[in-house]
Amino acid sequence: MAILAPAPCTAQAHPLKVETHDVEAMCHHTNTGTRTVHTYRETAHGLFVARHFPGHPRIRHWQAHLLPALNMVVCHYDFHGPREHDYYLDIARITRQGQVWTVHDHYLDVIVHEHVCAEIVDTDELLAARQEGYVSEAQVQGAVAVAHDALSGLARANYGLDRWLATRDVALEWCPTPGVPA
């Protein structure tokens, strides 16, 4: 029996992306800079955030729910052009210290096309990060477990995000996008 070696990783390895949300200052700090947030709202399950994406070629507005207990950030984007997907789930460890929420992105993401399909993406980034020592084996296993649990749950819920989250006793509320017709 031949044992196949894993395919070489093609992604460029990079350290964990760490973002902070300073609720008091209404600022979202990312690896690309600091952005003003127009809405922060604490919820029963975490933190809701919404902000514009000025000057971005594809995205005009972003809303997200930081869900620490599920180890994910559920994102909804408003695009300038056609909708690319309905939801984007970032697998992440989320912590809070006072009014500052910190998101440690664990590379894997789940893209949801509501009631059609969902897929796990960026596995190559996770593997490259592990190979370079940016994440531990335990972090890799944790991220994979969360992503596959989400994908399996979404499949059982006919790829309906709200339906799947209801099985976790989580209900999300979104706000109308300022300047975007409903």
C-alpha positions as a printed Julia matrix, in Angstrom:
182×3 Matrix{Float64}:
   0.0    0.0    0.0
   1.43   3.35  -1.05
   1.23   6.22   1.38
   0.8    9.58  -0.27
   2.55  12.6    1.14
   0.42  15.69   1.61
   0.56  18.2   -1.21
   3.01  21.02  -0.58
   1.42  24.11   0.9
   1.12  26.97  -1.58
  -0.13  29.72   0.75
   2.19  32.36   2.09
   2.53  31.82   5.85
   1.68  34.74   8.07
   1.17  35.22  11.81
  -2.32  35.14  13.31
  -4.3   38.21  12.39
  -5.33  40.0   15.58
  -8.03  42.67  15.55
  -9.44  44.73  18.39
 -12.77  46.45  18.81
 -12.62  49.4   21.19
 -16.29  49.94  21.98
 -15.76  53.12  23.99
 -13.66  54.75  21.26
 -15.89  53.33  18.46
 -12.78  52.03  16.65
 -11.93  48.79  14.86
  -8.16  48.21  14.83
  -6.94  45.8   12.12
  -3.61  44.85  10.56
  -4.34  47.45   7.85
  -5.26  50.37  10.1
  -7.9   51.83  12.39
 -11.47  52.35  11.17
 -14.4   54.22  12.7
 -17.36  52.03  13.66
 -20.88  53.45  13.51
 -22.54  50.71  15.59
 -21.43  48.56  18.49
 -24.1   46.67  20.42
 -23.5   44.1   23.1
 -25.77  41.08  22.69
 -26.58  38.0   24.75
 -24.02  36.07  22.68
 -21.26  38.61  22.16
 -20.8   41.86  20.27
 -22.46  43.25  17.13
 -20.4   45.63  15.01
 -21.14  47.57  11.82
 -19.01  49.92   9.78
 -18.53  51.28   6.28
 -15.65  50.22   4.02
 -14.73  53.55   2.38
 -12.63  53.21  -0.74
 -12.83  49.41  -0.86
 -13.17  48.1   -4.45
 -15.65  45.3   -3.62
 -17.2   45.96  -0.2
 -19.19  49.02   0.87
 -20.39  47.95   4.34
 -19.72  45.23   6.92
 -21.73  43.89   9.82
 -20.54  41.16  12.15
 -21.41  39.29  15.31
 -18.48  38.29  17.52
 -19.57  35.0   19.13
 -16.97  33.94  21.72
 -18.77  30.74  22.78
 -18.83  29.49  19.16
 -15.26  30.66  18.39
 -16.39  32.59  15.35
 -17.22  35.94  13.84
 -20.3   35.83  11.62
 -19.9   38.48   8.91
 -22.38  39.92   6.44
 -21.0   42.14   3.68
 -22.77  44.56   1.38
 -20.99  44.57  -1.96
 -20.78  47.29  -4.6
 -21.62  44.69  -7.24
 -23.36  41.33  -7.18
 -23.53  39.42  -3.89
 -20.53  37.09  -3.62
 -21.92  35.14  -0.64
 -24.48  35.61   2.11
 -22.31  35.08   5.19
 -18.64  34.67   5.95
 -17.73  32.87   9.18
 -14.26  33.6   10.54
 -13.01  30.88  12.88
 -11.43  32.79  15.77
 -10.73  33.0   19.47
 -12.49  36.03  20.92
 -11.66  37.6   24.26
 -12.85  40.65  26.1
 -11.13  42.97  28.54
 -13.45  45.74  29.66
 -14.69  47.59  26.59
 -12.07  46.09  24.26
 -12.84  42.89  22.37
  -9.95  41.04  20.71
 -10.31  38.63  17.79
  -7.5   36.14  17.03
  -8.34  34.9   13.53
  -7.48  31.2   13.14
  -7.21  31.27   9.33
 -10.11  28.96   8.46
 -13.33  30.46   7.18
 -16.71  29.08   6.18
 -18.49  30.77   3.28
 -22.28  30.41   3.35
 -24.55  30.69   0.33
 -27.88  30.74   2.17
 -29.97  27.58   1.53
 -27.59  26.49  -1.27
 -24.22  25.4    0.11
 -21.3   26.23   2.39
 -17.59  25.6    2.08
 -14.49  25.74   4.23
 -11.76  27.96   2.78
  -8.19  28.97   3.59
  -7.08  25.54   4.77
  -3.82  26.23   2.92
  -3.24  29.31   5.1
  -3.78  27.29   8.28
  -1.37  24.58   7.13
   1.27  27.13   6.1
   0.96  28.86   9.47
   1.38  25.54  11.28
   4.4   24.64   9.16
   6.03  27.96  10.07
   5.17  27.63  13.76
   2.69  30.52  13.92
   0.07  28.21  15.46
   0.28  25.1   17.6
  -1.08  21.68  16.71
  -3.79  22.22  19.34
  -4.83  25.49  17.66
  -4.98  23.74  14.28
  -7.12  20.94  15.67
  -9.39  23.43  17.41
  -9.9   25.52  14.25
 -10.59  22.42  12.15
 -13.09  21.12  14.71
 -14.98  24.45  14.82
 -15.05  24.78  11.01
 -16.23  21.22  10.45
 -18.82  21.49  13.22
 -20.19  24.63  11.56
 -20.2   23.03   8.1
 -21.96  19.9    9.37
 -24.49  21.97  11.32
 -25.19  24.14   8.31
 -25.7   21.06   6.12
 -28.22  19.64   8.62
 -29.99  23.04   8.61
 -30.27  23.09   4.81
 -27.52  25.74   4.78
 -29.69  28.2    6.67
 -27.49  30.18   9.04
 -30.31  31.28  11.37
 -31.69  27.75  11.5
 -28.28  26.29  12.4
 -27.56  28.98  15.0
 -30.97  28.35  16.58
 -29.73  24.83  17.44
 -27.06  26.63  19.5
 -29.63  28.96  21.08
 -28.16  31.91  19.17
 -30.32  34.46  17.33
 -28.64  37.24  15.37
 -30.09  40.63  14.54
 -28.78  42.68  11.64
 -29.31  46.37  11.02
 -30.31  48.06   7.78
 -27.22  49.33   6.0
 -27.1   53.15   6.06
 -27.33  54.5    2.53
 -28.22  51.12   1.03
 -31.84  50.51  -0.09
 -33.52  47.67   1.84
